[in-house]
């Protein structure tokens, strides 16, 4: 630690300084005194600083940001022997510095808001540099000298702080930590300034931890939303939007901290909207209609601007947030009166679109202690709306189900008739023709099952996984031939014994089809490669391995393991297998990639 060495030059300077004061000591005495001071004072200084840093880092990141900053301000006041510490945050939207906590909390040493220009806090926020004020009453940029005099503070140090955001849309929030002292014409030492800046940086670290924790919670909520909606749709539930809303909202209310919400549907004539459902069940006027001419409904349904942030509301194609209902230009008087009597402070409207047309919208209310929706809450609730839109797409499919179901039934009947003719005929049988007819028959059954599936008629059955994989693998090969792709070699190795599993057959077929398609698409055009399947039992599990030439990158593997894959098909496969009680693993190794489906085996012999 060379920076702590006391050299001869330093001792000579000290000796010279003391002689000017009339103090004559030997170099040895000076050295002894300096080393004693170094050992004792430096230890106290470092120990106190480390202790203060640890206190800051120990602040609970689950607290509100204002609470975190007030706790830190308390510690800094004690550490520096100051009188008051306050925090100001820069608001780009308002172009002002607003107060964001202080210690002591009830001390009023500043206005609620101050301008950025020609103020100490504004300059620190803009430059990112510490500003020292030895005497408040001699500093032109310090405006409110009366309050400072009343409080008995005469000097201050203003240190920049940064509150990290970690969002694509957001930038770090700039702020200022202001420390006030009783001393007049205070001399700020470099050590004091450096220490204050160090502690301010630790504050940013605590806020960063808080933001990371919030992001983790945010993604957890998103996953739960997807799981809940997918499970309802996977069971054939909630194809009607009202049913989907009523089955999912109560389960997600606590997760998303929903107080009140309602589902509105747009009438076919697009002249009115109707309250379809609400949470809680009472107090929404279900069945009542409102005119499309009301400004907030017209803006939401027809997606008309102007868009942007206004004094009392935010208006965007993806949502409308009315944060001051009493003064909003979009709400009619009866809605304003209702919101006021129900103590609803802000309302968030989210449109639900199909084919770029709004068919429904959601209304969320912030009541009582919940003053307004945060950016994070808005993002979660708009995400929820997008997931519900998938239910709308299923609802639309109902209109074409008859056109799908009837040909499927006819196809199955004629395929079965042809198969019977071939089997009973007296002419030589062609093995390939018989195999092709068998595929036609089974695929027509699958088409029927798909039609019934869209009606919600999904039945589990016990099937041999070997048979499913063998059939899907053969169909995959035929598809590749039809596409005139000749650079893929197919290899199949199946289990000698049946692999009985319980599932909705069309679900496991969909999983295998998707993974086989991905495997074929991953084969490089130049040089070609191999796609192979392998089925086998392992303990109490049935395993299917789908292997292709070409190694998946670590980045793609990690994204898949975290559930961040961009492929919709792969996400659906993961959900389907999870609902079967199994899992999908991915393993890149030695120039190839293996996707492994693992499902629970059924003891068919005991049934």
C-alpha positions in Angstrom: 0.0 0.0 0.0 2.4 2.6 -1.3 -0.2 5.4 -0.9 0.0 5.0 2.9 3.8 5.3 3.1 5.0 8.4 5.0 8.2 9.5 3.2 11.0 11.9 4.3 9.7 14.7 2.1 6.4 14.8 3.9 8.1 14.8 7.3 10.3 17.7 6.2 7.3 19.7 5.1 5.6 19.1 8.4 8.7 20.1 10.3 9.0 23.3 8.2 5.4 24.2 8.9 5.7 23.7 12.6 8.9 25.7 12.9 7.1 28.6 11.3 4.6 28.3 14.2 7.5 28.3 16.7 7.3 24.6 17.4 10.7 22.8 17.3 10.6 19.0 17.2 13.1 16.4 15.9 12.3 14.5 12.7 12.0 11.4 14.9 9.4 12.9 17.1 7.5 14.2 14.1 7.6 10.7 12.5 6.3 9.1 15.7 3.4 11.5 15.9 2.5 11.2 12.3 2.5 7.4 12.4 0.4 7.5 15.5 -2.1 9.8 13.8 -2.0 7.6 10.7 -2.7 4.4 12.6 -5.4 5.7 14.8 -7.2 8.4 12.8 -7.0 6.5 9.5 -8.4 3.4 11.1 -11.3 5.3 12.6 -12.0 7.0 9.2 -11.9 3.8 7.2 -13.8 1.9 9.8 -16.5 4.5 9.9 -16.7 4.7 6.1 -16.9 1.0 5.7 -19.6 0.8 8.3 -21.6 3.5 6.6 -21.3 1.8 3.2 -22.4 -1.5 4.7 -25.5 0.3 6.2 -26.4 1.7 2.8 -25.9 -1.7 1.1 -28.0 -3.4 3.8 -31.1 -1.2 3.0 -34.0 -3.4 2.1 -34.4 -3.1 -1.8 -38.1 -4.0 -1.5 -38.8 -0.6 0.1 -40.1 2.3 -2.0 -37.4 4.4 -3.6 -38.3 7.4 -1.5 -38.0 5.4 1.7 -34.6 4.0 0.6 -33.3 7.5 -0.1 -34.6 8.9 3.2 -32.8 6.1 5.1 -29.6 6.9 3.3 -30.1 10.6 4.0 -30.4 9.8 7.7 -27.1 7.8 7.7 -25.3 10.6 5.8 -26.5 13.3 8.2 -25.2 11.2 11.2 -21.9 10.3 9.4 -21.0 13.9 8.4 -22.3 15.5 11.5 -24.6 17.5 9.3 -28.0 19.1 10.1 -30.2 18.1 7.2 -30.0 16.0 4.0 -32.5 16.2 1.2 -33.0 14.6 -2.2 -34.2 16.2 -5.5 -35.1 14.3 -8.6 -35.0 15.7 -12.2 -38.3 15.3 -14.1 -37.6 15.7 -17.9 -41.4 15.9 -18.6 -41.9 18.8 -16.3 -38.5 20.4 -16.7 -38.2 20.7 -12.9 -36.4 19.3 -9.9 -38.9 17.9 -7.4 -38.4 16.9 -3.8 -38.0 13.2 -3.2 -37.5 12.8 0.6 -35.4 14.3 3.3 -34.0 13.7 6.8 -35.4 14.8 9.1 -38.6 14.0 7.2 -40.6 16.9 8.5 -38.0 19.6 7.8 -38.9 22.1 5.1 -35.7 23.5 3.8 -36.8 23.7 0.2 -39.8 24.1 -2.1 -41.6 21.1 -3.5 -40.3 22.0 -7.0 -37.6 24.2 -8.4 -36.5 25.0 -11.9 -33.5 23.3 -13.5 -32.1 26.5 -14.8 -30.0 28.8 -12.6 -30.3 26.5 -9.5 -27.7 24.5 -7.7 -29.7 21.2 -7.9 -30.3 21.8 -11.7 -26.7 22.4 -12.4 -25.6 19.3 -10.5 -28.2 17.1 -12.3 -27.1 18.5 -15.7 -23.3 18.4 -15.2 -23.0 15.4 -12.9 -20.5 17.3 -10.8 -20.5 18.1 -7.1 -21.3 21.7 -6.1 -19.9 23.1 -2.9 -21.5 26.0 -1.1 -19.3 27.3 1.8 -21.8 30.1 2.5 -25.5 29.7 1.4 -26.1 33.4 2.0 -23.4 34.4 -0.4 -24.4 32.0 -3.2 -26.7 33.6 -5.9 -28.0 30.2 -7.1 -29.4 29.4 -3.7 -32.8 31.1 -3.9 -34.7 30.4 -0.7 -32.3 31.9 1.9 -35.2 32.6 4.3 -35.8 28.9 5.0 -32.1 28.2 5.4 -31.9 31.0 7.9 -34.9 29.7 9.8 -33.4 26.2 10.0 -30.0 27.5 11.0 -28.0 26.0 8.1 -25.2 28.1 6.5 -23.4 25.8 4.1 -24.1 22.8 1.9 -22.7 20.2 -0.4 -24.8 19.0 -3.5 -23.8 15.6 -4.9 -25.1 13.9 -8.0 -27.0 10.6 -7.8 -28.3 8.3 -10.5 -31.3 6.0 -10.2 -30.9 3.2 -12.8 -33.9 2.0 -14.8 -33.0 -1.0 -16.9 -35.8 -0.5 -19.3 -35.6 -0.1 -23.1 -38.0 2.9 -22.9 -36.5 4.6 -19.8 -33.2 6.4 -19.1 -31.5 6.6 -15.7 -33.1 9.2 -13.4 -30.8 12.0 -12.4 -31.0 13.5 -9.0 -29.1 15.4 -6.3 -28.3 14.6 -2.7 -28.0 17.9 -0.7 -26.2 17.9 2.7 -26.7 21.0 4.9 -24.3 22.1 7.7 -24.5 24.7 10.5 -21.0 26.0 9.8 -20.6 29.3 8.1 -17.9 29.6 5.4 -17.2 25.9 5.7 -14.1 24.5 4.2 -14.8 21.2 2.4 -11.8 18.9 2.4 -11.1 16.7 -0.6 -11.6 13.6 1.7 -15.0 14.8 2.7 -16.1 15.4 -0.9 -14.7 12.1 -2.1 -16.4 10.3 0.7 -19.8 11.9 0.0 -19.5 11.0 -3.7 -18.6 7.4 -2.8 -21.7 7.1 -0.6 -23.9 8.6 -3.3 -22.6 5.9 -5.7 -23.6 3.2 -3.2 -27.1 4.7 -3.2 -27.3 4.0 -7.0 -26.2 0.4 -6.3 -29.1 -0.1 -3.8 -31.6 1.3 -6.3 -30.1 -0.9 -9.0 -30.7 -4.0 -6.8 -34.3 -2.8 -6.3 -34.8 -2.4 -10.0 -33.3 -5.9 -10.7 -35.7 -7.4 -8.1 -38.6 -5.6 -9.7 -37.6 -6.8 -13.2 -37.5 -10.4 -11.9 -40.9 -10.0 -10.4 -42.1 -8.4 -13.6 -41.0 -11.4 -15.7 -42.4 -13.8 -13.1 -45.8 -12.1 -13.4 -45.6 -12.3 -17.2 -44.9 -16.0 -17.0 -47.8 -16.6 -14.7 -50.1 -14.7 -17.0 -49.0 -16.8 -19.9 -49.4 -20.0 -17.9 -52.9 -19.2 -16.7 -54.1 -18.2 -20.1 -52.5 -21.1 -21.8 -53.9 -23.6 -19.4 -57.4 -22.3 -19.9 -57.0 -22.4 -23.7 -55.3 -25.8 -23.6 -58.3 -27.3 -21.8 -60.7 -25.9 -24.3 -62.0 -23.3 -21.8 -62.7 -19.6 -22.4 -63.0 -19.5 -26.1 -65.6 -16.8 -25.5 -63.8 -13.7 -24.3 -66.2 -13.2 -21.3 -65.6 -16.7 -20.1 -61.8 -16.3 -20.5 -62.0 -13.0 -18.5 -64.1 -14.4 -15.7 -62.0 -17.5 -15.3 -58.6 -15.8 -15.4 -59.0 -12.4 -13.7 -59.8 -13.8 -10.2 -56.7 -16.1 -10.3 -54.5 -13.2 -11.4 -55.9 -10.4 -9.3 -53.4 -10.8 -6.5 -50.5 -11.4 -8.8 -51.2 -8.2 -10.7 -52.7 -6.3 -7.8 -56.0 -5.7 -9.6 -58.5 -3.7 -7.5 -61.3 -3.3 -10.1 -61.6 -4.0 -13.8 -64.3 -4.5 -16.4 -64.5 -6.0 -19.9 -66.4 -4.0 -22.6 -67.4 -5.5 -26.0 -68.0 -3.4 -29.1 -71.4 -4.0 -30.7 -71.4 -5.2 -34.3 -73.0 -2.0 -35.5 -70.0 -0.2 -33.8 -72.4 2.4 -32.3 -72.3 1.2 -28.7 -70.2 -0.8 -26.3 -71.6 -3.1 -23.6 -70.2 -4.1 -20.2 -69.7 -7.9 -20.6 -68.0 -8.8 -17.2 -66.4 -7.3 -14.2 -64.1 -8.0 -11.2 -65.3 -8.0 -8.4 -68.6 -9.3 -9.7 -70.7 -6.5 -8.4 -70.9 -2.7 -9.1 -70.1 -2.7 -12.8 -73.5 -2.5 -14.4 -73.1 -5.6 -16.5 -75.2 -5.4 -19.6 -75.4 -1.6 -19.6 -74.3 0.1 -22.8 -72.6 3.3 -23.6 -72.4 5.3 -26.8 -69.4 5.1 -29.1 -69.5 8.9 -29.4 -68.1 9.3 -25.9 -64.6 10.7 -26.4 -62.7 8.1 -24.5 -64.5 5.2 -26.2 -64.2 6.8 -29.6 -60.5 7.4 -29.2 -59.9 3.8 -27.8 -62.0 1.9 -30.4 -61.1 3.9 -33.5 -57.5 4.6 -32.5 -57.7 8.3 -33.3 -55.3 10.8 -32.0 -53.8 13.1 -31.1 -51.4 10.7 -29.2 -49.0 11.6 -26.5 -48.8 12.8 -22.9 -51.3 15.5 -21.9 -52.0 17.4 -18.7 -54.7 14.9 -17.4 -54.1 11.8 -19.5 -51.7 9.7 -21.6 -53.2 8.6 -25.0 -51.5 5.9 -27.1 -52.7 3.2 -29.5 -51.9 0.5 -26.9 -53.6 2.2 -23.9 -55.3 5.3 -22.5 -54.3 6.4 -18.9 -56.5 9.0 -17.3 -54.6 10.1 -14.2 -56.8 13.1 -13.4 -60.4 12.0 -14.2 -62.0 15.2 -12.7 -60.3 17.4 -15.3 -60.0 14.9 -18.2 -61.3 16.1 -21.6 -62.1 12.5 -22.6 -64.6 11.5 -19.8 -68.3 12.6 -19.7 -69.7 14.2 -16.5 -71.5 11.1 -15.3 -68.4 9.0 -15.5 -66.4 11.7 -13.6 -69.0 11.8 -10.9 -69.0 8.0 -10.6 -65.2 7.8 -10.3 -65.2 10.6 -7.7 -67.8 8.9 -5.5 -66.0 5.5 -5.8 -62.6 7.2 -4.9 -61.1 6.1 -8.2 -58.0 8.2 -8.8 -57.0 7.0 -12.2 -58.3 4.7 -15.0 -56.4 2.6 -17.5 -58.1 1.5 -20.7 -56.5 -1.2 -22.9 -57.9 -2.1 -26.4 -58.1 -5.7 -27.5 -57.7 -6.1 -31.3 -58.3 -8.8 -33.9 -57.2 -8.1 -37.5 -56.3 -4.5 -36.4 -59.9 -3.8 -35.3 -60.8 -3.2 -31.6 -63.4 -5.8 -30.6 -63.2 -5.4 -26.8 -61.4 -3.2 -24.3 -60.4 -3.6 -20.6 -60.9 -0.9 -17.9 -58.7 -1.0 -14.8 -59.3 1.3 -11.8 -56.8 2.6 -9.2 -58.7 3.2 -5.9 -58.0 4.4 -2.4 -54.3 4.1 -1.5 -53.5 3.2 -5.2 -53.2 6.7 -6.6 -52.1 6.0 -10.2 -50.6 3.3 -12.4 -46.9 3.1 -12.7 -45.1 2.4 -16.1 -44.4 -1.1 -14.9 -48.0 -1.8 -14.1 -49.1 -0.4 -17.4 -46.6 -2.7 -19.2 -47.9 -5.7 -17.3 -51.5 -5.0 -17.9 -51.0 -4.2 -21.6 -49.1 -7.5 -21.9 -52.1 -9.2 -20.2 -54.4 -7.6 -22.8 -52.2 -8.9 -25.7 -52.3 -12.4 -24.2 -56.1 -12.2 -23.9 -56.2 -11.2 -27.6 -55.1 -14.8 -28.4 -58.4 -15.9 -26.9 -60.1 -13.5 -29.4 -58.4 -15.2 -32.3 -59.7 -18.6 -31.1 -63.2 -17.0 -30.8 -63.0 -16.0 -34.4 -62.1 -19.5 -35.4 -65.5 -20.7 -34.2 -67.0 -19.0 -37.3 -65.2 -21.4 -39.7 -65.3 -24.6 -37.7 -68.2 -26.1 -39.7 -66.3 -25.6 -42.9 -63.4 -27.5 -41.3 -65.3 -30.2 -39.5 -67.6 -31.5 -42.2 -64.9 -32.1 -44.9 -62.7 -33.8 -42.2 -65.5 -36.2 -41.5 -66.1 -36.9 -45.2 -62.4 -37.4 -45.8 -62.2 -39.9 -43.0 -65.2 -41.8 -44.4 -63.9 -42.1 -47.9 -60.4 -43.0 -46.8 -61.8 -45.8 -44.7 -63.9 -47.0 -47.7 -60.8 -47.1 -50.0 -58.8 -48.9 -47.3 -61.5 -51.6 -47.1 -61.6 -52.0 -50.9 -57.9 -52.5 -51.0 -57.9 -55.0 -48.2 -60.7 -57.0 -49.7 -59.5 -56.9 -53.3 -58.2 -59.9 -55.2 -55.4 -58.1 -56.9 -51.8 -57.9 -55.5 -51.4 -55.3 -52.7 -48.8 -52.6 -53.0 -47.1 -52.0 -49.6 -46.4 -48.3 -50.3 -50.0 -47.7 -51.4 -51.3 -49.4 -48.2 -49.0 -47.3 -46.1 -50.1 -44.1 -47.9 -53.8 -45.0 -47.4 -53.1 -45.7 -43.7 -51.5 -42.2 -43.4 -54.5 -40.6 -45.2 -56.9 -42.3 -42.8 -55.0 -41.4 -39.7 -54.5 -37.8 -40.8 -58.2 -37.5 -41.6 -58.9 -38.6 -38.0 -56.4 -36.1 -36.8 -58.2 -33.4 -38.9 -61.5 -34.4 -37.2 -59.8 -34.2 -33.8 -58.5 -30.8 -34.6 -62.0 -29.6 -35.5 -63.4 -31.0 -32.3 -60.5 -29.5 -30.4 -61.4 -26.1 -31.5 -64.8 -26.7 -30.0 -63.2 -27.6 -26.7 -63.7 -31.3 -27.0 -60.2 -32.4 -26.0 -60.0 -35.9 -24.5 -56.9 -37.5 -23.0 -56.1 -41.1 -23.9 -53.3 -43.6 -23.4 -51.2 -44.0 -26.5 -47.9 -45.7 -27.5 -45.4 -42.9 -28.0 -43.4 -45.1 -30.4 -46.3 -45.3 -32.8 -46.8 -41.5 -32.7 -43.1 -40.7 -33.3 -42.9 -43.3 -36.1 -45.9 -41.9 -37.9 -44.9 -38.2 -37.5 -41.3 -39.1 -38.6 -42.6 -40.7 -41.8 -44.9 -37.8 -42.5 -41.9 -35.4 -42.0 -39.9 -37.4 -44.5 -42.7 -37.3 -47.1 -43.1 -33.5 -46.6 -39.3 -33.0 -47.2 -39.6 -35.1 -50.4 -42.5 -33.0 -51.6 -40.5 -29.8 -51.0 -37.7 -31.4 -53.1 -35.1 -31.1 -50.4 -32.5 -33.8 -50.9 -29.7 -32.9 -48.5 -31.2 -34.4 -45.3 -30.6 -38.0 -44.2 -33.2 -39.5 -41.8 -32.4 -42.1 -39.2 -34.9 -43.7 -36.7 -34.2 -45.8 -33.7 -37.2 -46.8 -31.6 -37.7 -48.6 -28.3 -38.3 -52.3 -28.5 -41.1 -52.1 -25.9 -44.2 -49.8 -26.1 -43.9 -46.4 -24.3 -47.4 -45.8 -22.9 -48.2 -42.2 -22.0 -51.4 -40.3 -21.2 -52.1 -37.2 -23.2 -54.3 -35.5 -25.7 -53.0 -37.2 -28.8 -53.1 -34.1 -31.0 -50.9 -32.2 -28.4 -48.0 -34.7 -28.5 -48.3 -34.8 -32.3 -48.0 -31.1 -32.5 -44.9 -31.1 -30.3 -43.2 -33.7 -32.3 -44.1 -32.1 -35.7 -42.8 -28.7 -34.5 -39.5 -30.1 -33.2 -39.0 -32.2 -36.4 -39.7 -29.1 -38.5 -37.2 -27.1 -36.5 -34.6 -29.8 -36.8 -35.0 -30.0 -40.6 -34.9 -26.2 -40.9 -31.6 -26.1 -38.9 -29.8 -28.4 -41.4 -27.3 -26.2 -43.4 -28.1 -25.9 -47.1 -24.5 -26.5 -48.0 -23.3 -29.9 -47.0 -26.6 -31.1 -45.6 -26.9 -33.2 -42.5 -28.8 -35.7 -40.5 -32.1 -35.7 -38.6 -32.6 -38.6 -36.3 -35.2 -39.7 -33.7 -34.6 -42.1 -30.8 -37.2 -43.3 -28.4 -36.5 -45.2 -25.2 -37.6 -45.7 -21.6 -35.6 -44.3 -18.7 -36.7 -45.2 -15.2 -40.3 -44.0 -15.0 -40.1 -41.8 -18.1 -40.6 -42.1 -21.8 -38.0 -40.2 -23.8 -37.9 -38.9 -27.4 -34.7 -37.5 -28.7 -34.8 -35.4 -31.9 -31.3 -34.8 -33.1 -30.1 -32.6 -36.0 -26.7 -31.7 -37.5 -25.7 -28.2 -36.4 -25.0 -27.0 -32.9 -27.3 -24.4 -31.3 -25.4 -21.4 -29.9 -25.0 -21.0 -26.1 -26.9 -17.7 -26.4 -29.9 -19.4 -28.0 -29.7 -22.3 -25.5 -29.7 -19.9 -22.6 -32.6 -17.9 -24.1 -34.6 -21.1 -24.4 -33.8 -22.3 -20.8 -35.0 -18.9 -19.5 -38.2 -19.1 -21.5 -37.1 -16.2 -23.8 -37.2 -18.0 -27.1 -38.6 -15.9 -29.9 -40.2 -18.9 -31.7 -43.9 -19.1 -30.9 -44.0 -22.8 -31.8 -41.3 -23.7 -29.4 -43.0 -21.8 -26.6 -46.3 -23.7 -27.2 -44.4 -27.0 -27.3 -42.9 -26.2 -23.9 -46.3 -25.4 -22.4 -47.9 -28.5 -23.9 -45.3 -30.9 -22.6 -45.4 -29.1 -19.2 -49.2 -29.7 -19.1 -48.5 -33.4 -19.7 -46.3 -33.5 -16.6 -43.1 -33.6 -18.6 -40.3 -31.3 -19.8 -38.2 -30.5 -22.8 -34.4 -30.4 -22.6 -31.9 -29.0 -25.1 -28.3 -30.2 -25.5 -25.8 -28.9 -28.0 -22.8 -31.3 -28.4 -20.1 -32.0 -30.9 -21.7 -30.3 -33.9 -25.3 -31.4 -33.3 -28.3 -30.3 -31.2 -30.6 -32.6 -29.3 -34.1 -31.7 -28.2 -35.3 -34.2 -25.6 -39.0 -34.7 -24.7 -39.4 -36.4 -21.3 -42.9 -37.6 -20.3 -44.2 -39.8 -17.5 -44.7 -43.5 -18.4 -48.0 -45.2 -17.7 -48.1 -48.8 -16.5 -50.6 -50.0 -19.1 -50.5 -53.7 -18.0 -52.0 -52.8 -14.6 -55.0 -50.9 -16.1 
